[in-house]
Amino acid sequence: MPPRGRLFLIDGSALAYRSYFAFVRNPLINSRGENTSAPFAFTNTLLKILREERPEYIVVVFDTSKPTFRHAKFPAYKATRQKMPSDMKEQLPRIYQIIEAMRLPVIEQEGFEADDVIGTLARKAAEQGIKTILVTGDKDFTQLVSPLIKMLNPKRSGDEFELIDQDAVRTKFGVDPEKVVDVLALMGDSSDNVPGVPNVGGKTAAALVKQFGGLEAVLKNAHRINKPRIRKNLTDFAQQARLSKELVVIDTNVPVDLNLERFRFQGFDNERLIEIFKELEFNRFLRELSPASSREEVSYSTVKTVEQLERLVEKIKSKKRAVVNLATTDPNPMQASLVGVSVALVPRQAFYIPVAHSRGENLPLKVVLSALKPVLEDEGIQKYGQDIKYSTAVLIRNGVVPRGFLFDTMIAAYLLDPSTHQHNLDLLSLKYLNHKIDSLTDLIGKGQKQISFAQIPIERATLYCCENADVALRLKEIFEPKLVQLGLMDLFQGVEIPLVEVLRQMELNGVSVDTAFLDQMSRELQERLDGLMAEIYHEAGEEFNINSPRQLAHILFDKLGLPSRKRTKTGYSTDMGVLEELARKYELPRRLLEYRQLVKLKSTYVDALPRLVNPETGRIHTSFNQTATATGRLSSSDPNLQNIPVRTEIGRKIRRAFVTADSQHLFLDADYSQIELRIMAHISGDSNLIEAFQNDEDIHLRTAALSFGLPPEYITPDLRRQAKVINFGIMYGMGPYGLAEQLGISPQEAKEFIESYFRVYPGVKDYIEQTIRKARETGYVTTLLGRRRYLPDINSSNSRVREFAERTAVNTPIQGTAADLIKIAMINIHRRLNQAGMQTKMILQVHDELAFEVPKKELHEARELIAQEMEQALKLSVPIKVDIGVGNNWLEAH
């Protein structure tokens, strides 16, 4: 009897290339600046195979860098193939790490290609009656397909596969698998530089082989071919065709053993694989890994009666602390309905109170809220949770005034590891407790199959919600001492937790938009787009699909002959960088850039904003994200306010759409003036910078005057512009090449400019050098308030990765302190507005800017209060300056 199970042979080299090019246009970059595209797609393919196919035996085969027997036969073999891209080469070690952590055997055989090793193993397995799957997209392998050997062709990102059996080969090539080599020999293969026979394509080759039976028969009967050119070429290039066949035939007699015990899948090294996935920030894959430990003994209960509810409330009052977790119908708190409440008082014990499940016995919502309200509003009872901004917003909409919510596991995790993009509870549980819990998606599904949480059976909801509350409590007990140990507790308790209330109120406040103005603007933009499209077609000399990269590349580079320096696997690149470079000299790329920008602004803002208006409030309620950026800055979504361009006419017009509720209110905009430069002056202690700000000088004019050795009155607008670029560029670690590109000067001129700058501001140079040196020693940098950002690549041997970490080290203390500053200002403004009983509402925050909706009668008082709190939020060695504007809309106020 043949061994049970199937053998999966992975063409590692081909899969690595395919994985790399799957994301070549939009590479995946983690928070450390590392390109993780190839490892991600490669891992995705492996996990899908292991999860869905469950192979008994599996091995990954790679090419080596050494020449093979084919090079000896034909030195030009693969000579036209481009060198492996440098950024792909940098990703290969990660792929090998993942394979090793998955405990998958690897074979690399010098003198032979991976194709030959795979072919030999497949032959030997078939001889033993073992079903074999070749995981590859290489058409050469179709020659091996048989009743026992099939191919599994992974698509680009590894999410889908195409199964290729004998019938699929016949459909594709028109011949049986064993005749594929004859077709390939005739048609050749440009990717491997296999010559074939000129003018014989795939269809012709298949027809000839089918007609005559094989390569030798085709060559022998060349005189019978009707087409003169093909007849002549078959005669003239007969030897070349025979050589081509030798090159495409897979050698199935490589000296390699079919060691089934070695190839047997052993299961993952979970601990190592989790470690790698955390480093690469592969959160999606982290969720898939099974927990290393068995499920612990827990006590999770459903609260089914009013008596049980009352007993739970008494326990909360007695314990004086509780994790409170809400189950709702929507991730948007403005639209969410309450489905249940879970509570945890001690680890491994939790309770779930169902209130609105579609099936099963619920307790009445009013009864539950009435019982819980006293403890939820009692400041003396400490409440904890995961994303308390969301939970408390839902409670407010249900008539509860939440107080005493003092710990948020999501925010704590963010402060401990700000470079991680996601801080979902399931990921935190896996990372810190080594315990796998279900994600919300696991429960309710996604896409068209997604159901409401209310449709989840109460028993299942009890397990899920209780486990969430329990895990949050256990995480709190881990995070609290860590925050203290790392000196982050003051930042957590003094800034981040108080900010939750501020952001929650801003989200609930919302902002009004002028939908009629946006409708008119949409029509005007469409007219401009139609006109631009006509201009583009005129410049191109024909109509084409502007949104098709392939068609656009054909117009720009094939038809018009514009220079191209960048290619992808599928042809010329037409990304923004390419178009911006071409736009410096050519009209068509300029118009294409404008077209793309207008399309994006129209779809993202002008057309989208009216759809975001809440039908109940008539306002837009953007979400402010507190745990999304590595620097500590806030971000926003639905809509993303940060991405509205303020330097373009269209961007400014979009701001015009943000208006006040009525004519009795005004828009007030308060914007920190050059705050990052002021913080750099303070942190660096540079006397020239400090003096300039203390004297309220034009810092860019002063920099230009000192750098160029000219009196201020001789500084032209262009020289001031150059000084402004370097003033800000230095903070972001800009080097000579970056500055040269920004200013349109030579790298040598840019280098001299930077050297001149450091002579003027030696304290800044010292700050940069000392910050990088300290970061190399400690592995992190901090803001003035102690916010940390870890830099694992600060000592990397890869110069590109290391330099990114160095730029981050220089900028983070400045940008992060600016983030802390405005957060403190927001907290203090919010507190004072409430204490004074004022109706002024803080409604928007973007970068260093705050926007308010102010009753006209409060304008003077609000203006003074806001300026005072923003300017006094932190004590610096230079004055903090705030520019305040007032108008009927955001544009007028800014």
Residue, then its C-alpha position, 0 to 999 in steps of 0.5 A: m500500500p502507498p503511504r497515506g496522505r499527499l505530498f505538497l512541493i512548494d516552488g519557493s523561488a517562484l512563490a517568492y517572486r510572485s509574492y513580491f510583485a503582488f504588492v509592488r505598486n502598493p508595498l506593505i511597510n510596517s511601522r519600522g519602515e520595513n517592506t514586508s510585502a513578499p513575506f506577507a503574501f508568501t505566508n498567506t499562501l503557506l497558511k492557506i495550503l496548510r489550513e485548507e489542504r492539510p498536507e501530510y507531507i510538505v517541502v519548500v524548494f528554492d533555486t540556488s545562485k550557482p549555474t546549472f547544467r542548462h547554463a553549460k548547454f546554453p550560456a545565454y540561458k536566463a541571461t535576459r532576466q533582470k537581477m532580483p530587485s534589491d528590496m526583494k533580496e532584503q525580504l528573503p531572510r524573513i521568508y526563510q525565518i517564517i519557513e523555519a518557524m513553520r518547521l517546513p523542510v527546505i531543499e536547495q540543490e546546487g547545479f540544478e533548478a528548483d524545477d528539477v528537484i521538484g520534478t524528481l521528488a514528484r516522479k519518485a512519489a508517483e512511483q510509490g503511488i503518492k498523490t503530489i501537488l506542485v504549488t507553482g504558477d510556472k507553466d514548465f511544470t505542466q509537463l509533469v501533470s499526470p493522474l497522480i501529479k497536479m498543480l496548484n497555481p497561487k494567485r498574486s496575493g495568495d488568497e486564491f488557487e487554480l487547480i491544474d490537472q490533465d484536462a486543464v493542461r489540454t485546455k491550455f496547450g491543446v496537447d497532452p501534458e507529456k507533449v507540452v515540452d514539444v510546444l514549449a521548445l517550438m514557442g520558446d520562453s522569453s523570460d528564461n531566454v529559451p530561443g524556440v523557433p522565430n515566429v512560432g507562437g503558442k497556438t501555432a506550436a500547439a497546432l503543429v504538435k497536435q498535427f504531427g505528434g511531437l517536435e522531431a515529427v514537426l521538424k521532419n515534416a517542415h516541408r509540408i507546412n503551408k506558411p512559407r516563413i514558418r516552414k523556412n524557420l523550422t528548417d533553419f532553426a531546427q537545432q535551436a528547437r532541439l536545444s530549446k527542448e533540452l532546456v525546457v525538459i525538467d530533469t527528474n533524475v536529480p540526486v535527491d532523496l524522497n525522505l517522507e519522514r523528513f517531509r512530514f508536517q510537524g506543526f508550527d513552532n508557535e512561540r517563534l512564529i508569533e514572535i516573527f509575526k509580531e515583529l512584522e506586524f502580521n496581525r491577521f496571521l496572529r489571529e489564526l494561530s492556535p493558543a499555546s496553552s489549553r483553555e483555562e478554568v473560568s466561570y462565565s455566567t448569564v444574568k437571567t433575572v432581576e435578582q441576579l442583576e441586583r446581586l451583581v450590582e451589590k458585588i460591584k459596589s462592594k468591590k469598588r472596581a469593575v471592567v465594563n464591556l458593551a455588546t452593540t449593533d454598530p461600531n459607530p457609537m452614534q448609530a449603535s444600539l445596546v445588546g448586552v453588558s458584560v462585567a468582570l470583577v476578578p480574573r477568570q470570572a465574568f457576567y453577561i446581561p443580555v438586553a436585546h438579543s433577537r432570540g432567548e430571554n433578555l432583561p428589559l433595557k430600562v431595568v438594566l440601565s436603572a440598576l447599573k446607572p448608580v455604579l456607572e455614574d459613581e466616581g468612587i467606583q473605578k471602571y476599566g475597559q477596552d476602548i472606553k471612549y466608545s463604551t461611554a459614548v454609547l452609555i451617554r446616548n442611553g441616558v447614563v453620565p459615565r464617571g470613574f472610567l479610569f483605565d483603558t487597555m487599548i490606550a495602555a497597550y498603545l503607550l507601551d507599543p505605539s508602533t503597532h497599528q492595531h490594539n484589538l483585544d484579541l491581538l492583545s490577548l494573544k500577545y500578552l496572555n498567549h491566549k487566543i480569543d475570538s474576534l468580533t468578525d469570528l462571531i458575526g462574520k463579514g461582508q454579505k454574510q455578516i449578521s448583527f450581534a443581536q442575532i448571536p445566541i445568548e449562550r454564545a454571546t455570554l462566552y464571547c462578552c465575558e471572555n472579553a471583560d475577563v481578558a481586559l481585566r487581566l490585561k489591566e493587571i499586566f499593563e498597570p505595573k508596566l506603565v509605572q516601570l517605564g515612566l508612562m503612568d503620568l502621561f496615561q493618567g494625566v493626558e490620555i485618559p482625561l483626553v478620552e472625555v474630550l474626544r468623546q464630547m467632540e464626536l458627540n458634538g459633531v459639525s455641520v456641513d453645507t450640503a447645498f454648497l457641496d452639491q454645487m461644488s460636485r457639479e463644478l468639479q465634474e465639469r472641470l473633470d470633463g474638460l480635463m479629460a477632453e484636454i488629456y485626450h487631445e494631448a494624447g491624440e486619442e481616447f483611452n481609459i485614464n484610470s488604466p495604468r497599462q493604457l496610460a503607460h502605452i500613451l506616455f511611453d510607447k506612443l509619445g516616447l516620454p522618458s521612463r525610469k521605473r518599471t514594474k513586472t507588468g510594464y511601465s510605472t505610472d505612479m504619482g512619483v513618475l507623473e510628478e517627475l514628468a510633469r516638470k517638463y511635459e503638459l500631459p502628466r501635469r493634467l493627469l496629476e490634476y485629474r487624479q487629484l480632483v477625482k480623489l477629492k471629489s469622491t473622498y470629500v465633496d461627494a462623501l461628506p453629505r452621505l456622512v451626515n447623521p439623519e438624527t442630528g443633521r451633523i457629521h460625527t467624525s471619529f478621533n483616533q487616539t491610538a493610531t499614530a506612532t508619534g502620539r498625534l491624533s488622527s480622524s476617520d469618516p471623514n479623514l480631516q487630516n487629508i484635506p489639502v489646505r494649500t490648494e484652492i479645491g482643498r480650501k473650498i472643501r473647508r468652506a463646506f464646514v459651517t456653524a449650526d446657525s447664524q447665532h454661532l461663529f467658527l473659531d479656528a486656533d492654530y499653533s504657529q510654527i510649534e514644531l520649530r519652537i519645540m526644536a528650539h527648546i529641546s536643542g537649546d540652540s541660542n540662535l533659534i531661541e533668540a529668534f523666537q523670543n524676539d518674535e522674528d520671522i524664523h525663515l527670514r532669519t535662517a536665510a539671512l544667517s545662512f547666506g550671510l546677507p542682511p534681512e532686507y536683501i533676502t528674496p522670497d525665493l531665498r526665504r522659501q529655501a530656508k523654510v524648506i530646510n527649517f522643516g526638513i531638518m526636523y524630518g531628517m532630510g538629507p542632501y538628496g531630499l533637499a536637492e529634490q525639494l529645492g531643485i538644486s544639485p545634491q552638492e549645493a544642498k549639502e553646502f546649504i545643510e552645512s551652512y544651516f548647522r553652522v548657524y544652528p550648532g545646537v540643532k546639529d548637537y541635538i540630532e547627533q546626541t538623539i541618534r547616539k542615545a537611541r542606538e544605546t537605548g533603542y527608543v526616544t521620548t517626548l518631553l512628557g516621556r512618551r516613548r517610541y521604540l526603534p528596533d532598526i536603529n542599529s540595523s546593518n541595512s542602511r535604508v532601514r537604519e536611516f529611516a530609524e534615525r530620521t524617526a529618532v530625530n523627529t519623534p521627540i519634536q512631533g510627539t511633544a507637539a502632540d502632547l502639547i495640543k492634547i493638554a490644551m484640549i483637556n484644559i479648554h474642555r475643563r474650563l468651558n464646562q466650569a464656566g458653563m459656556q456653550t462653546k463647543m470644541i468640534l475639530q482637531v487637525h494637526d496643530e489646529l483646533a476648531f470651535e463652534v462659538p455663540k456670538k455672545e461668548l466670542h470674546e471670552a472664548r477667544e481669550l480662554i482658548a488662546q490662554e490655555m493653548e499658549q500655557a499648555l507647556k512651559l518652554s524656553v520660547p514663547i508659544k504663539v497661537d493664531i486665531g481666526v473667526g468666520n462663518n465657516w472653517l475656511e473664513a476662520h482659518 
